[in-house]
Amino acid sequence: MDYKKVGKCIIINNKNFEDKTGMGTRNGTDKDAGDLAKSFKNLGFEVYTYNDRSRDDMEKLLKQAAEENHSDAACFACILLSHGEEGLIYGTDGPMAIKSLTALFRGDKCKSLIGKPKLFFIQACRGSEFDEGIQTDSGPANDTLETDANPRYKIPVEADFLFAYSTVPGYYSWRNPGRGSWFVQSLCSVLNEHGKQLEIMQILTRVNYVVATNFESQSDDPRFSEKKQIPCVVSMLTKELYF
């Protein structure tokens, strides 16, 4: 992190959606956005929060951020709070591919962030399955193919991304209308306590533990009651990251 500044953190907080999307108001998300802004400011980020943005707005905002000069910044963070499905995040006017936002920061598109961590935190559903609290093995692993690559030093354009999702693919993500979402609240509490000591994967492993052990849904409707959630970290980071 030996740069002039830690970097920029963009929070897109979508709470209200157009009727045509069929999506309800995300009560509790403003608490998430406020708590995240505090936690990331404490880590030294410059935080910018944008509320209720359409798909076009979201793409414009992040394209603009990717085109800025990040030479004196150590990393970049983006937090998306919205409705979602697997691979998709909702603007106020409908869904778009998460990849269309994250790809703007690839090494071939955003030169001043090459070799630097690009962190995406995504609080959104990834489907409509519920986690009942027990899981089975998914069968034998496929044989993997090995390839020999040219050892010359070249960085893959997809390198140095980290995606911290609130839940695993296919699953529902829980939010409390008064207290905020399970994932964001857990993330903020671990960052506030250990954000400056632990490595990012240690931080997110602790977040997984807090969400997995401290939360269970309660509902008068038995279909929505006693459900669990586990966040999911996908890391293409090439170095350890300490704030």
C-alpha positions in Angstrom: 0.0 0.0 0.0 3.0 2.3 -0.4 1.1 4.8 -2.6 0.0 8.4 -1.8 -3.5 7.2 -1.1 -5.4 4.0 -0.5 -7.8 4.7 -3.4 -11.4 5.3 -4.3 -14.4 3.4 -3.1 -17.7 3.7 -5.0 -20.9 2.6 -3.4 -24.0 2.2 -5.6 -27.0 1.8 -3.3 -30.2 0.9 -5.1 -33.3 1.0 -2.9 -36.2 1.9 -5.1 -37.0 0.2 -8.4 -39.3 1.0 -11.3 -42.6 -0.9 -11.2 -41.9 -2.6 -14.5 -39.0 -4.5 -12.9 -41.4 -6.2 -10.4 -38.8 -5.6 -7.7 -39.7 -4.4 -4.2 -38.1 -1.6 -2.1 -34.9 -2.7 -0.4 -35.6 -1.5 3.1 -32.5 -1.5 5.3 -30.1 -0.8 2.4 -29.5 2.8 3.5 -28.1 1.5 6.8 -25.8 -0.8 4.9 -24.6 2.0 2.7 -24.0 4.4 5.6 -22.1 1.7 7.7 -20.0 0.8 4.6 -19.1 4.4 4.0 -17.8 4.7 7.6 -15.9 1.5 7.5 -14.1 2.2 4.2 -13.4 5.8 5.2 -11.7 4.4 8.4 -9.5 2.3 6.1 -8.4 5.4 4.3 -10.6 5.2 1.1 -12.2 8.2 -0.5 -15.8 7.1 -0.5 -18.5 8.2 -3.0 -22.1 7.0 -2.6 -24.7 7.0 -5.4 -28.3 6.2 -4.7 -31.0 4.7 -7.0 -29.1 4.5 -10.3 -30.3 3.0 -13.6 -28.3 0.5 -15.6 -26.9 3.3 -17.8 -26.0 5.4 -14.8 -24.2 2.5 -13.2 -22.2 1.8 -16.3 -21.4 5.5 -16.9 -20.3 6.0 -13.3 -17.9 3.0 -13.3 -16.6 3.8 -16.8 -15.7 7.2 -15.6 -14.0 5.8 -12.6 -12.0 3.3 -14.8 -10.9 6.1 -17.0 -9.5 8.2 -14.2 -5.8 8.1 -13.3 -5.2 5.8 -10.3 -1.4 6.1 -10.5 -1.1 7.4 -6.9 -3.7 5.0 -5.5 -2.9 1.6 -4.0 -6.2 -0.1 -5.0 -9.9 0.5 -6.1 -13.1 -0.7 -4.4 -16.7 -0.8 -5.6 -19.7 -1.9 -3.6 -23.0 -2.8 -5.3 -26.1 -3.0 -3.1 -29.2 -4.1 -5.1 -31.5 -6.9 -6.2 -29.8 -9.5 -8.3 -29.8 -12.9 -10.0 -26.9 -15.2 -10.9 -24.4 -13.0 -12.8 -26.8 -10.0 -12.8 -27.3 -6.9 -10.7 -30.3 -4.6 -11.0 -30.3 -1.0 -11.9 -33.5 0.8 -10.9 -34.8 0.0 -14.4 -33.8 -3.6 -14.7 -31.0 -6.2 -14.6 -27.6 -6.0 -16.2 -24.5 -8.3 -16.3 -22.2 -7.7 -13.3 -19.3 -8.5 -15.8 -20.2 -5.5 -17.9 -19.3 -3.3 -14.9 -16.3 -5.2 -13.6 -14.7 -5.7 -17.1 -14.2 -1.9 -17.3 -11.4 -2.3 -14.8 -9.5 -5.1 -16.6 -5.8 -4.6 -17.2 -6.2 -3.9 -20.9 -8.9 -1.2 -20.2 -7.7 0.5 -17.0 -3.9 0.8 -17.2 -3.4 2.8 -14.0 -4.8 -0.1 -11.9 -2.6 -2.8 -13.5 -1.2 -5.0 -10.8 -3.3 -3.4 -8.1 -6.2 -4.9 -6.2 -9.7 -4.2 -7.7 -12.2 -5.1 -5.0 -15.9 -5.7 -5.7 -18.4 -6.3 -2.8 -21.8 -7.4 -4.0 -24.8 -7.5 -1.7 -27.6 -9.0 -4.0 -29.4 -12.3 -4.5 -27.8 -14.8 -6.9 -31.0 -16.8 -7.5 -33.9 -18.0 -5.4 -32.7 -21.1 -3.7 -32.6 -21.3 0.1 -29.9 -22.8 2.2 -31.6 -25.1 4.6 -28.5 -25.5 6.7 -27.0 -28.8 5.4 -25.1 -29.4 2.2 -23.8 -32.6 0.5 -20.8 -33.2 -1.7 -21.4 -32.5 -5.3 -19.7 -35.7 -6.7 -16.3 -36.4 -8.1 -14.1 -33.6 -9.4 -13.4 -33.4 -13.1 -9.9 -34.1 -14.3 -8.2 -30.8 -14.9 -6.2 -30.0 -18.0 -2.8 -28.6 -17.5 -1.2 -26.1 -19.9 2.3 -24.9 -20.1 2.4 -21.1 -20.5 5.2 -18.9 -21.7 7.1 -17.9 -18.5 7.7 -14.3 -19.7 6.3 -11.9 -17.2 2.9 -10.8 -18.4 -0.1 -10.1 -16.2 -3.5 -11.7 -17.3 -6.0 -8.9 -17.9 -8.4 -10.7 -15.4 -5.7 -10.7 -12.6 -5.9 -8.8 -9.3 -9.7 -8.8 -9.0 -11.5 -9.9 -5.9 -15.3 -10.5 -5.8 -16.9 -10.8 -2.4 -20.5 -11.9 -2.9 -23.0 -11.9 -0.1 -24.1 -15.5 -1.0 -23.1 -18.4 -3.2 -24.4 -18.8 -6.9 -28.0 -19.7 -7.2 -29.0 -18.5 -3.7 -31.0 -15.9 -1.9 -29.3 -13.2 0.1 -30.9 -12.0 3.3 -31.5 -8.4 4.5 -33.2 -7.2 7.7 -35.4 -4.1 7.0 -34.3 -2.5 10.2 -30.7 -3.7 10.8 -29.4 -4.1 7.3 -28.2 -7.1 5.4 -26.4 -10.0 7.1 -23.3 -9.8 4.8 -22.8 -6.1 4.9 -23.3 -5.8 8.7 -20.8 -8.7 9.3 -18.3 -7.2 6.8 -18.5 -3.8 8.6 -18.1 -5.3 12.0 -15.0 -7.3 11.0 -13.5 -4.4 9.1 -14.0 -2.1 12.1 -12.3 -4.5 14.4 -9.6 -6.1 12.3 -9.5 -4.1 9.0 -6.0 -2.7 9.6 -4.4 -5.9 11.0 -5.6 -8.8 8.9 -5.1 -9.8 5.3 -8.2 -9.4 3.1 -8.8 -13.2 2.8 -8.5 -13.5 6.6 -11.0 -10.7 6.9 -13.5 -12.3 4.5 -13.1 -15.7 6.0 -14.1 -14.2 9.3 -17.1 -12.5 7.6 -18.1 -16.0 6.3 -17.9 -17.4 9.8 -20.0 -14.6 11.3 -22.7 -14.8 8.6 -22.7 -18.7 8.8 -23.0 -18.9 12.6 -24.8 -15.7 13.8 -27.7 -15.5 11.4 -30.8 -17.5 10.7 -34.0 -16.2 9.0 -37.2 -15.9 11.0 -40.5 -15.6 9.3 -44.2 -16.3 10.0 -44.1 -18.1 6.6 -42.4 -21.5 7.2 -41.1 -21.4 3.6 -38.8 -18.4 4.6 -38.0 -19.5 8.1 -34.9 -21.0 9.6 -32.7 -20.4 6.5 -29.0 -19.9 6.5 -26.5 -18.0 4.3 -22.9 -18.3 3.4 -21.0 -15.5 1.5 -18.6 -16.4 -1.3 -15.2 -15.0 -2.1 -13.7 -15.3 -5.6 -10.1 -14.1 -5.7 -7.8 -13.5 -8.6 -5.5 -11.4 -6.4 -1.8 -12.0 -7.0 -0.5 -10.5 -3.7 -1.6 -10.4 -0.1 -3.5 -7.3 0.7 -3.3 -5.4 4.0 -5.0 -2.1 4.5 
